[in-house]
Amino acid sequence: MLLLAICLAGLAPGIATAWLLRHRGWPLAAAAGLAVTLALPGLLLLALVSMPPLAYLLAVGSVVLAARAFDTGRVWVGCAWAVVLTVSLACAGVL
């Protein structure tokens, strides 16, 4: 049920922007879409804290992607995936 709520929240920027664009005009719609889009990382962090298996799954995936990026010489991409690994393990309560 929580995963369904997360998926629906991912659709919220488009829904809010379309509804406001239709009724209020594009400046308010763009501001609402930007605000909801910026709130999605917080929603992801809340989901990772409330569902540790999801955080573990993200950690395993980011380890694989970080190792692959470092092997191909893409250091910045590998560092970004290492940060994702650290955040997901912290949300799971490991760190």
CORURUR-V631445 format. One record per backbone hydrogen bond with DSSP energy under -0.5 kcal/mol. CO is the residue of the C=O (numbers start at 1). NH is the residue of the N-H. If there is no record, write none. Layout:
<<CO	NH> <CO	NH>>
//
This chain:
<<1	5> <2	6> <3	7> <4	8> <5	9> <6	10> <7	11> <8	11> <8	12> <9	12> <11	15> <12	16> <13	17> <14	18> <15	19> <16	20> <17	21> <18	22> <19	23> <20	24> <20	25> <25	29> <26	30> <27	31> <28	32> <29	33> <30	34> <31	35> <32	36> <33	37> <34	38> <35	39> <36	40> <37	40> <39	43> <40	44> <41	45> <42	46> <43	47> <44	48> <45	49> <46	50> <47	51> <51	54> <51	55> <52	56> <53	57> <54	58> <55	59> <56	60> <57	61> <58	62> <59	63> <60	64> <61	65> <62	66> <63	67> <64	68> <65	69> <66	70> <67	71> <68	72> <69	74> <70	73> <73	75> <74	78> <75	79> <76	80> <77	81> <78	82> <79	83> <80	84> <81	85> <82	86> <83	87> <84	88> <85	89> <86	90> <87	91> <88	92> <89	93> <89	94> <89	95> <90	93>>
//
